[in-house]
Amino acid sequence: MEVSRIRALRGPNLWSRHTAIEAIVTCTDLEYSIGNLAGFEARLRARFPELPALTPDAEERPVSLADALATTALHLQAAAGCPVTFSQTTQTIEPGTFQVVVQYSEEPVGRLAFDLAQQLIHAALEDGPFDLADALYRLRDLDEDVRLGPSTGSIVYAAVARGIPYRRLTEGSMVQFGWGSKQRRIQAAETDRTSAVAESIAQDKDLTKTLLHAAGVPVPLGGTVRDIEDAWKLVQEIDAPVVVKPRDGNQGKGVAVRLRTREEIEKAFEAAQDISRDVIIERYIPGHDFRLLVIGNKLVAAARRDPPQVTGDGVHTVRQLVETVNADPRRGEGHATSLTKIRFDDIALATLAKQGLNADSVPDAGARIVLRNNANLSTGGTATDVTDDVHPEIAARAVAAAQQVGLDIAGVDAVCETVIKPFEDQAGGIVEVNAAPGLRMHLQPSYGKGRAVGEAIVSTMFEDGDDGRIPLVAVSGTNGKTTTVRLIAHLIGQQGLRVGMTGTDGIYISGQRIDTGDCSGPRSARNVLMHPDVDAAVFETARGGLLREGLAYDRCDVAVVTNIGMGDHLGLSYINTVEDLAVLKSVIVRNVAPRGMAVLNAADPMVARMADACPGDVTYFTADATHPVLATHRAKGKRVVYVDGAHIVTAHGSEETRYALAAIPLTRNGAIGFQVENAMAAIGAAWALHIDPATIRAGLATFVNDAGTAPGRFNVFDYKGATVIADYGHNPDAIAALTQAIETMPARRRSVVISGAGDRRDEDIRRQTEILGGAFDDVLLYQDQCQRGREDGEVIRLLREGLVDASRTSYVDEINGEFIAIDTALARLQPGDLCLILIDQVDEALAHIAQRVTEAGGR
């Protein structure tokens, strides 16, 4: 078994809506059926007993080793606690070769599971060892390391429940919610509205206390010192038990409480100064440690925190009691679990010593043994929810403290005997205000019910009903995508919205190109959705990006499929037929929002059938108002777009809106058929986005289809009285559409300049010149820079073969180089001629043509 081309599908894709690992797996003849491998399945189950029954994805074939690999990779993740359910094995047209797809929840974990599954398969084949426990430990450990922590995770899950899209920006806890101009960001329990100044204040414990005191919030007396003598002097002035802590600290690090003696002060001072040069000494307030969580202007949760402790049983030592407590599956390292393991370190031993105990002491039954004086959860403490018990005055003081510091989310630490009565009634007070507070104690308290703190944070970032989304249109198909994308973006822009657009020639924000090259894939789309100045997005969605990664988004408002026709790029990446291509292109339709719209070409059977997969509604378009698919759809009261004489008509039931073709320059008064189709598709998309007809008309009338705004899309030049058309058409359907359009344009003699992309099938290359041979007098063939795997001269030979039976072509020339071919064609033109130049290097070729036109005094 050979595994190759492993890649991560990071969004909805050809196979499912799940993120997944996809690989090409090649099996030998024996491995095509595990029934040929004596004892293999038994050996596999002996090594992985939880593996379910092995079944193929197609009933007509046996279970292959590829099927076993897919099932194993999926269930290794499941056994490690990952929420995965989907895998698929599909046989390709190559004998013994399969596409294996396995869902993942975290990409590194999915990749590791795939590697471990291969190791397990080989171990079963060779009857060798496989350490299942170690494999599951590695998966769990990696999953815990890379997945979102409980605080960030709770906010993300709350956002997802509201339909708000999110994207993890780093391997840590930086997350973006929403798209474009509606985006918001968090890092753990901090939002993009959390002030850096407020965070700095919160880190400065002494300044915080000064500000709180000024606001009338009760705080403990004390001060800041830098040497032990000043520390001891301050302790004597306070004349009561004290707390020692670093001025800049968090998570309870370096904090020691209830200290009186100079020896205690010296040890605590040294520990605190390891963290911060400045050390705070303040009066110890007796009572319990409470964390009050303030979000916005509300107290949303409260918990009593108790220090890590064990209870004696008269039999086991303190060390053994700690080991027993730490064996609780809820306790882990760090913050990934609901509880943290108790640290049995020097601080714990020192705390024991104060109680007259050591690690090997056996406490009496029922004795409560404290292992730390501070109650931070990161050291193994516990939390009890007390939200419902908090007195209104304490809640008000907590909110005041957060607002005085300037934090939109704050963990306010209070010490008092109880929260059911005000601080003043019990000599309690607020000791700290923390930025980026941990939420774990409120989500999964040791005792009591969890609180919806993630939902509370999301509600402060997005108003009710706001899902953080901007209008998103996806456009796919074989031809017409780029022009349709540009026209839709132009129509949306008429509303004053800033539009982000991707296509084969770059990324555009409000008409400004910010990136060049082929940007029709998911990476470019993600960049647009991250841009803060984008109010709406229109994405050209090409096959390559869909195959490499899937979609960059979970769903779109409008999906437009222009056509499938004879297809393009067939024979690549196991997309071998137009049916395969249609399934791939339909990914955008299958991921339309439930209230969204698919705009589909009714005249293309492959496209029309995509309606069955659309979760939302469908608008059909075609020039023929009597087409059965369109007519039936309209009879059902659904939306349609068609041509009636000199107008494009949108109809929904009895309501009709007409758009004069004469007022749509793109169509040249309706003469350019494929541009009429592009206009219909764009009108359908704008209609779905609730753009009013007047705005659509204004956009159609002002859309310019020249080399500057739509490079390589039927750009027309006047050269010495001849008409020159530059276009990027590069497949038989495009060539046929261009030929049909040019036949409506009068010309004394017609010529064409063409090359062919070497990564197309032989028949596709031949078919282009077969079409051109019946419509053009002169055909100039050129060899471009990139032969894409073809031998020198091979593409020219195939193009020549397509002209063998040409009914019109009388002159054929072969030229080496695109620009030389262009100059040769221009030199042959006479007034009244027409020349179609099928360009390869779009920007460079258009610049070259424009220069020649300018030199000749044309335009």
VOVO-893284 format. One record per residue (C-alpha): residue in one letter; x, y, z. Coordinates in steps of 0.2 Angstrom, whole numbers, padded with zeros to 4 digits, always signed. Layout:
// residues N
AXYZ
...
//
This chain:
// residues 859
M+0000+0000+0000
E+0007+0017-0005
V+0000+0033+0002
S+0003+0049-0008
R-0003+0067-0010
I-0009+0070+0008
R-0018+0087+0010
A-0030+0095+0022
L-0047+0101+0016
R-0050+0116+0027
G-0068+0120+0023
P-0083+0112+0014
N-0077+0102+0000
L-0080+0089-0014
W-0084+0076-0001
S-0093+0084+0014
R-0095+0100+0024
H-0082+0093+0036
T-0064+0097+0037
A-0054+0082+0032
I-0037+0074+0027
E-0037+0068+0009
A-0025+0056+0002
I-0022+0045-0013
V-0019+0027-0008
T-0013+0014-0021
C-0016-0005-0016
T-0008-0020-0024
D-0019-0033-0032
L-0019-0043-0016
E-0023-0028-0006
Y-0038-0023-0016
S-0047-0036-0005
I-0042-0039+0013
G-0050-0056+0010
N-0034-0060+0001
L-0024-0056+0016
A-0025-0071+0027
G-0028-0066+0046
F-0026-0048+0043
E-0042-0042+0050
A-0040-0053+0065
R-0022-0046+0068
L-0029-0028+0065
R-0043-0030+0078
A-0030-0038+0091
R-0021-0022+0090
F-0036-0011+0090
P-0051-0019+0098
E-0062-0004+0097
L-0061-0004+0078
P-0079-0006+0070
A-0084-0018+0056
L-0074-0014+0040
T-0086-0010+0025
P-0082-0003+0008
D-0091+0013+0002
A-0097+0004-0013
E-0107-0012-0012
E-0101-0019-0028
R-0082-0020-0022
P-0073-0029-0008
V-0066-0021+0007
S-0049-0014+0002
L-0034-0010+0012
A-0038+0008+0008
D-0055+0006+0017
A-0046-0002+0032
L-0034+0014+0032
A-0049+0026+0032
T-0059+0017+0046
T-0043+0015+0056
A-0038+0034+0055
L-0055+0039+0059
H-0058+0028+0074
L-0041+0031+0082
Q-0046+0050+0083
A-0063+0045+0090
A-0054+0033+0103
A-0043+0048+0108
G-0059+0059+0111
C-0060+0069+0095
P-0077+0073+0089
V-0076+0065+0071
T-0088+0054+0062
F-0085+0054+0043
S-0073+0045+0032
Q-0075+0039+0014
T-0065+0029+0002
T-0068+0031-0017
Q-0060+0021-0031
T-0053+0031-0045
I-0052+0025-0063
E-0034+0020-0060
P-0034+0001-0055
G-0031-0001-0036
T-0030+0018-0033
F-0042+0026-0020
Q-0046+0043-0014
V-0046+0042+0005
V-0055+0055+0015
V-0055+0056+0034
Q-0063+0070+0045
Y-0052+0079+0058
S-0057+0092+0071
E-0039+0098+0073
E-0028+0097+0057
P-0011+0091+0066
V-0021+0078+0075
G-0029+0072+0059
R-0012+0071+0051
L-0005+0061+0065
A-0020+0049+0066
F-0017+0046+0047
D+0002+0042+0050
L-0003+0031+0065
A-0016+0022+0055
Q-0003+0018+0042
Q+0009+0011+0056
L-0006+0001+0063
I-0010-0007+0046
H+0008-0011+0042
A+0010-0019+0060
A-0006-0030+0056
L+0001-0035+0039
E+0018-0040+0046
D+0011-0047+0062
G+0022-0034+0071
P+0020-0024+0087
F+0009-0008+0089
D+0008+0001+0105
L-0011+0007+0105
A-0010+0015+0122
D+0005+0026+0116
A-0004+0030+0100
L-0019+0036+0109
Y-0009+0046+0122
R+0000+0055+0108
L-0016+0059+0099
R-0024+0065+0116
D-0009+0075+0121
L-0007+0083+0104
D-0026+0087+0103
E-0025+0095+0121
D-0010+0105+0115
V-0017+0112+0099
R-0036+0114+0102
L-0044+0129+0109
G-0043+0131+0128
P-0059+0131+0138
S-0060+0150+0140
T-0058+0153+0121
G-0067+0138+0116
S-0083+0143+0126
I-0083+0160+0117
V-0081+0151+0100
Y-0094+0138+0104
A-0106+0152+0109
A-0103+0161+0092
V-0105+0146+0082
A-0122+0143+0091
R-0127+0160+0085
G-0121+0156+0067
I-0107+0168+0068
P-0092+0162+0058
Y-0075+0161+0065
R-0057+0158+0060
R-0042+0154+0071
L-0028+0167+0067
T-0014+0159+0077
E-0010+0142+0085
G-0014+0150+0101
S-0031+0159+0106
M-0032+0173+0094
V-0048+0171+0085
Q-0058+0181+0072
F-0077+0181+0073
G-0087+0188+0058
W-0081+0194+0041
G-0074+0210+0033
S-0080+0226+0041
K-0091+0216+0053
Q-0077+0206+0061
R-0072+0206+0079
R-0057+0198+0087
I-0053+0190+0104
Q-0038+0183+0112
A-0043+0171+0126
A-0055+0182+0137
E-0049+0198+0129
T-0058+0207+0115
D-0052+0219+0102
R-0061+0232+0113
T-0050+0228+0128
S-0039+0243+0130
A-0020+0241+0131
V-0020+0254+0144
A-0033+0246+0155
E-0023+0229+0154
S-0008+0238+0159
I-0017+0246+0174
A-0024+0229+0179
Q-0006+0221+0179
D+0000+0235+0190
K-0008+0229+0207
D-0003+0245+0216
L-0010+0257+0203
T-0026+0247+0202
K-0028+0248+0221
T-0026+0267+0221
L-0039+0269+0207
L-0051+0258+0216
H-0049+0267+0232
A-0052+0284+0223
A-0068+0277+0216
G-0074+0272+0234
V-0071+0253+0231
P-0065+0245+0248
V-0047+0238+0246
P-0034+0232+0258
L-0021+0244+0265
G-0003+0242+0260
G+0010+0248+0248
T+0024+0244+0236
V+0042+0240+0241
R+0058+0235+0233
D+0069+0228+0247
I+0066+0217+0262
E+0069+0231+0275
D+0056+0242+0268
A+0045+0226+0267
W+0047+0222+0285
K+0044+0240+0290
L+0028+0241+0281
V+0022+0224+0289
Q+0026+0232+0306
E+0015+0247+0301
I+0001+0237+0295
D+0002+0226+0312
A-0009+0212+0305
P-0007+0197+0294
V-0001+0202+0277
V-0002+0196+0259
V+0014+0197+0248
K+0013+0197+0229
P+0022+0204+0214
R+0016+0221+0208
D+0015+0214+0190
G+0008+0196+0190
N-0006+0184+0186
Q-0013+0167+0189
G-0008+0169+0208
K+0011+0167+0204
G+0022+0173+0218
V+0007+0176+0230
A+0009+0171+0248
V-0005+0175+0261
R-0008+0176+0280
L+0011+0180+0284
R+0017+0188+0301
T+0035+0183+0304
R+0051+0191+0296
E+0056+0173+0290
E+0040+0171+0281
I+0041+0189+0274
E+0058+0186+0268
K+0054+0170+0259
A+0038+0177+0251
F+0047+0193+0246
E+0061+0183+0237
A+0048+0173+0227
A+0038+0188+0222
Q+0053+0198+0217
D+0058+0183+0205
I+0042+0189+0195
S+0042+0208+0198
R+0055+0220+0205
D+0041+0229+0214
V+0032+0219+0228
I+0016+0223+0236
I+0013+0221+0254
E-0005+0223+0260
R-0016+0218+0274
Y-0023+0201+0274
I-0042+0201+0273
P-0049+0185+0282
G-0062+0176+0273
H-0065+0166+0257
D-0057+0170+0240
F-0071+0175+0227
R-0069+0178+0208
L-0082+0190+0201
L-0083+0190+0182
V-0089+0206+0175
I-0093+0207+0156
G-0098+0224+0149
N-0108+0232+0163
K-0115+0216+0172
L-0109+0204+0184
V-0112+0187+0175
A-0104+0174+0186
A-0096+0172+0203
A-0086+0158+0211
R-0079+0154+0228
R-0061+0148+0226
D-0054+0136+0238
P-0035+0131+0240
P-0029+0114+0235
Q-0032+0102+0249
V-0034+0084+0253
T-0044+0076+0267
G-0036+0063+0278
D-0042+0045+0280
G-0030+0039+0294
V-0022+0027+0282
H-0013+0036+0268
T+0001+0048+0268
V-0002+0066+0262
R+0008+0062+0246
Q-0003+0047+0243
L-0019+0057+0246
V-0013+0070+0233
E-0009+0056+0220
T-0027+0049+0223
V-0035+0067+0220
N-0024+0070+0205
A-0030+0053+0197
D-0047+0061+0195
P-0050+0061+0176
R-0056+0079+0177
R-0039+0085+0183
G-0025+0088+0170
E-0010+0098+0166
G-0013+0116+0162
H-0030+0123+0158
A-0037+0110+0145
T-0047+0101+0158
S-0060+0107+0171
L-0048+0105+0185
T-0029+0106+0187
K-0018+0093+0196
I-0012+0098+0213
R+0006+0104+0213
F+0016+0094+0226
D+0031+0106+0226
D+0041+0116+0238
I+0027+0128+0241
A+0016+0114+0245
L+0029+0106+0257
A+0031+0123+0266
T+0013+0125+0268
L+0012+0107+0276
A+0026+0112+0287
K+0016+0126+0294
Q+0003+0113+0299
G+0016+0102+0307
L+0016+0089+0293
N+0027+0083+0279
A+0024+0073+0263
D+0025+0056+0273
S+0013+0061+0287
V-0003+0052+0289
P-0017+0064+0293
D-0031+0059+0304
A-0047+0054+0296
G-0058+0069+0292
A-0043+0081+0294
R-0042+0095+0281
I-0025+0097+0274
V-0021+0113+0264
L-0007+0112+0252
R-0007+0131+0247
N-0013+0147+0255
N-0019+0155+0238
A-0034+0148+0230
N-0029+0149+0211
L-0036+0135+0200
S-0020+0134+0191
T-0012+0126+0206
G-0025+0113+0209
G-0038+0123+0219
T-0057+0121+0217
A-0072+0132+0213
T-0089+0133+0219
D-0102+0143+0209
V-0111+0157+0220
T-0118+0168+0206
D-0135+0167+0213
D-0130+0172+0230
V-0121+0188+0226
H-0128+0203+0235
P-0132+0218+0223
E-0120+0230+0232
I-0106+0218+0229
A-0111+0215+0211
A-0111+0234+0209
R-0094+0236+0217
A-0087+0223+0205
V-0094+0232+0190
A-0087+0249+0197
A-0070+0241+0199
A-0070+0234+0181
Q-0075+0251+0174
Q-0063+0261+0184
V-0049+0251+0177
G-0057+0252+0160
L-0059+0233+0156
D-0074+0226+0146
I-0071+0209+0153
A-0063+0208+0170
G-0060+0195+0184
V-0063+0204+0200
D-0055+0196+0215
A-0064+0199+0232
V-0060+0192+0249
C-0074+0192+0262
E-0083+0179+0273
T-0099+0178+0262
V-0106+0187+0246
I-0123+0187+0252
K-0120+0204+0262
P-0111+0220+0257
F-0092+0221+0260
E-0094+0235+0273
D-0104+0223+0284
Q-0090+0211+0285
A-0074+0221+0282
G-0071+0213+0265
G-0064+0221+0250
I-0058+0219+0232
V-0039+0214+0231
E-0036+0213+0212
V-0044+0216+0195
N-0038+0205+0181
A-0038+0206+0162
A-0040+0191+0152
P-0048+0181+0166
G-0049+0162+0165
L-0067+0156+0162
R-0065+0138+0167
M-0071+0140+0185
H-0087+0147+0179
L-0090+0135+0164
Q-0086+0119+0174
P-0085+0123+0193
S-0080+0109+0204
Y-0097+0112+0213
G-0113+0120+0207
K-0119+0124+0189
G-0109+0131+0175
R-0113+0148+0168
A-0115+0154+0150
V-0101+0166+0151
G-0096+0163+0132
E-0113+0168+0127
A-0112+0184+0138
I-0095+0189+0129
V-0102+0186+0112
S-0118+0196+0116
T-0106+0211+0120
M-0097+0209+0103
F-0113+0206+0092
E-0130+0213+0095
D-0145+0201+0095
G-0148+0196+0077
D-0131+0201+0071
D-0121+0186+0065
G-0106+0195+0059
R-0108+0191+0041
I-0107+0201+0026
P-0116+0197+0009
L-0106+0184+0001
V-0107+0178-0017
A-0098+0163-0025
V-0097+0161-0044
S-0091+0145-0052
G-0093+0137-0069
T-0083+0133-0085
N-0084+0150-0093
G-0090+0168-0089
K-0085+0167-0071
T-0073+0182-0071
T-0085+0194-0080
T-0099+0189-0069
V-0089+0191-0053
R-0084+0209-0059
L-0102+0214-0064
I-0110+0207-0048
A-0096+0217-0038
H-0100+0232-0048
L-0119+0231-0045
I-0116+0228-0026
G-0105+0243-0026
Q-0119+0254-0033
Q-0126+0253-0015
G-0111+0262-0008
L-0104+0246-0001
R-0085+0242-0001
V-0084+0226-0011
G-0070+0213-0010
M-0067+0203-0025
T-0056+0188-0030
G-0053+0182-0048
T-0040+0174-0059
D-0031+0191-0061
G-0030+0196-0043
I-0039+0203-0027
Y-0048+0219-0028
I-0055+0229-0013
S-0066+0243-0019
G-0059+0242-0036
Q-0041+0243-0030
R-0030+0228-0034
I-0021+0223-0019
D-0014+0206-0025
T-0010+0199-0043
G-0010+0182-0051
D-0023+0169-0050
C-0032+0173-0034
S-0048+0162-0037
G-0044+0150-0023
P-0048+0149-0004
R-0033+0158+0002
S-0037+0173-0007
A-0055+0172-0002
R-0049+0171+0017
N-0039+0186+0014
V-0054+0196+0008
L-0064+0190+0023
M-0051+0196+0035
H-0050+0214+0027
P-0058+0226+0038
D-0064+0238+0024
V-0075+0225+0015
D-0094+0226+0017
A-0098+0213+0004
A-0088+0199-0005
V-0089+0191-0022
F-0078+0176-0025
E-0073+0168-0042
T-0072+0149-0036
A-0061+0139-0047
R-0059+0120-0047
G-0041+0120-0042
G-0044+0128-0025
L-0059+0117-0022
L-0049+0102-0024
R-0034+0108-0014
E-0043+0115+0001
G-0061+0117-0001
L-0071+0133+0002
A-0064+0147+0013
Y-0081+0149+0021
D-0095+0139+0029
R-0109+0145+0018
C-0113+0159+0005
D-0128+0170+0002
V-0128+0167-0017
A-0120+0154-0027
V-0119+0157-0046
V-0115+0143-0058
T-0113+0150-0076
N-0111+0134-0086
I-0103+0117-0087
G-0104+0113-0106
M-0090+0102-0112
G-0080+0106-0096
D-0062+0111-0094
H-0046+0104-0086
L-0054+0087-0088
G-0042+0072-0084
L-0033+0081-0069
S-0035+0077-0051
Y-0047+0063-0055
I-0060+0075-0062
N-0062+0065-0078
T-0079+0068-0085
V-0091+0083-0086
E-0101+0074-0073
D-0086+0074-0061
L-0084+0092-0064
A-0102+0096-0061
V-0101+0088-0044
L-0086+0098-0040
K-0093+0115-0046
S-0109+0111-0036
V-0100+0113-0019
I-0104+0131-0019
V-0123+0127-0022
R-0123+0113-0008
N-0116+0126+0004
V-0129+0140+0001
A-0137+0147+0017
P-0154+0140+0021
R-0161+0158+0016
G-0149+0160+0002
M-0151+0158-0017
A-0143+0148-0031
V-0143+0156-0048
L-0141+0142-0061
N-0141+0141-0080
A-0157+0132-0084
A-0150+0128-0102
D-0136+0118-0095
P-0142+0101-0089
M-0128+0098-0078
V-0130+0115-0069
A-0149+0114-0069
R-0148+0098-0059
M-0138+0106-0045
A-0155+0114-0039
D-0158+0097-0030
A-0143+0100-0019
C-0147+0118-0014
P-0152+0121+0004
G-0160+0138-0001
D-0170+0144-0016
V-0166+0144-0034
T-0166+0157-0048
Y-0165+0149-0065
F-0158+0160-0080
T-0158+0157-0099
A-0161+0167-0114
D-0175+0156-0119
A-0191+0160-0110
T-0199+0144-0116
H-0186+0132-0110
P-0194+0118-0100
V-0184+0119-0085
L-0186+0138-0083
A-0205+0137-0088
T-0208+0124-0075
H-0199+0133-0062
R-0209+0149-0066
A-0225+0140-0065
K-0221+0134-0047
G-0220+0153-0042
K-0201+0153-0042
R-0189+0166-0048
V-0183+0166-0066
V-0172+0177-0078
Y-0174+0177-0097
V-0173+0187-0113
D-0189+0194-0121
G-0185+0203-0137
A-0174+0218-0132
H-0175+0215-0113
I-0168+0204-0100
V-0183+0200-0089
T-0184+0195-0070
A-0200+0186-0065
H-0207+0180-0049
G-0225+0175-0050
S-0234+0189-0059
E-0221+0202-0055
E-0209+0206-0069
T-0195+0219-0071
R-0187+0223-0087
Y-0169+0228-0091
A-0166+0235-0109
L-0152+0226-0117
A-0148+0243-0126
A-0144+0250-0109
I-0131+0236-0105
P-0115+0240-0114
L-0108+0224-0110
T-0119+0215-0122
R-0117+0226-0136
N-0136+0229-0138
G-0139+0210-0135
A-0128+0205-0149
I-0115+0196-0138
G-0124+0180-0132
F-0112+0175-0119
Q-0111+0192-0111
V-0131+0192-0111
E-0129+0176-0101
N-0116+0184-0089
A-0128+0199-0087
M-0143+0188-0083
A-0133+0178-0070
A-0127+0195-0062
I-0144+0202-0062
G-0151+0186-0053
A-0137+0187-0040
A-0141+0206-0037
W-0159+0202-0036
A-0156+0188-0023
L-0146+0201-0012
H-0162+0213-0013
I-0154+0226-0023
D-0168+0237-0031
P-0170+0237-0050
A-0165+0256-0051
T-0149+0252-0043
I-0146+0237-0054
R-0150+0247-0070
A-0138+0260-0065
G-0124+0247-0062
L-0128+0238-0079
A-0127+0255-0088
T-0110+0260-0080
F-0101+0244-0081
V-0086+0245-0092
N-0078+0230-0100
D-0062+0236-0106
A-0044+0230-0103
G-0042+0240-0087
T-0058+0234-0078
A-0060+0217-0085
P-0043+0212-0093
G-0044+0197-0106
R-0063+0197-0106
F-0068+0202-0124
N-0058+0218-0124
V-0061+0227-0140
F-0048+0239-0149
D-0048+0249-0165
Y-0032+0246-0175
K-0030+0256-0191
G-0048+0254-0196
A-0048+0235-0191
T-0057+0228-0175
V-0045+0219-0163
I-0053+0208-0149
A-0042+0201-0135
D-0049+0187-0124
Y-0043+0174-0112
G-0054+0160-0119
H-0045+0144-0117
N-0057+0129-0119
P-0069+0123-0133
D-0085+0131-0124
A-0076+0148-0123
I-0070+0147-0141
A-0088+0142-0147
A-0095+0157-0138
L-0083+0169-0144
T-0085+0163-0162
Q-0104+0165-0161
A-0102+0183-0154
I-0089+0188-0168
E-0101+0181-0181
T-0113+0195-0177
M-0099+0208-0180
P-0097+0213-0199
A-0079+0210-0205
R-0070+0209-0222
R-0059+0196-0217
R-0057+0187-0200
S-0041+0181-0192
V-0037+0172-0175
V-0021+0170-0165
I-0022+0155-0154
S-0011+0144-0143
G-0016+0129-0132
A-0013+0125-0114
G-0003+0109-0113
D-0012+0102-0097
R-0028+0100-0107
R-0033+0083-0116
D-0028+0081-0134
E-0046+0081-0139
D-0049+0098-0131
I-0034+0106-0139
R-0040+0099-0156
R-0058+0104-0153
Q-0053+0123-0152
T-0046+0124-0169
E-0060+0113-0176
I-0072+0127-0171
L-0061+0141-0177
G-0058+0133-0194
G-0076+0136-0198
A-0076+0154-0194
F-0059+0162-0198
D-0050+0165-0214
D-0033+0166-0206
V-0027+0156-0191
L-0010+0160-0183
L-0004+0146-0171
Y+0009+0151-0158
Q+0019+0141-0145
D+0018+0150-0128
Q+0030+0150-0114
C+0023+0136-0104
Q+0020+0119-0112
R+0014+0112-0096
G+0022+0095-0098
R+0021+0094-0117
E+0035+0091-0128
D+0041+0106-0139
G+0030+0108-0154
E+0017+0096-0147
V+0003+0108-0144
I+0005+0117-0161
R+0004+0099-0169
L-0013+0096-0160
L-0019+0113-0165
R-0014+0109-0183
E-0023+0093-0183
G-0039+0102-0178
L-0038+0112-0194
V-0037+0097-0206
D-0055+0098-0211
A-0057+0117-0209
S-0071+0123-0220
R-0066+0142-0220
T-0048+0143-0215
S-0036+0146-0230
Y-0021+0153-0221
V-0011+0145-0207
D+0005+0150-0199
E+0015+0144-0185
I+0025+0156-0174
N+0036+0154-0159
G+0031+0167-0146
E+0015+0176-0141
F+0021+0194-0144
I+0028+0189-0161
A+0012+0181-0166
I+0002+0197-0160
D+0013+0208-0170
T+0012+0196-0185
A-0007+0196-0185
L-0008+0215-0183
A+0004+0218-0198
R-0008+0208-0209
L-0024+0218-0204
Q-0032+0229-0217
P-0047+0242-0213
G-0063+0232-0210
D-0054+0216-0204
L-0057+0208-0188
C-0044+0199-0177
L-0047+0188-0162
I-0032+0187-0151
L-0033+0173-0138
I-0020+0179-0126
D-0010+0168-0113
Q-0001+0181-0103
V-0015+0192-0099
D-0008+0208-0092
E+0008+0207-0103
A-0001+0203-0119
L-0014+0217-0116
A-0001+0230-0113
H+0008+0224-0129
I-0008+0226-0139
A-0012+0243-0131
Q+0005+0249-0135
R+0003+0244-0153
V-0014+0252-0154
T-0008+0268-0147
E+0007+0269-0159
A-0005+0267-0173
G-0016+0281-0167
G-0031+0269-0162
R-0040+0266-0146
//
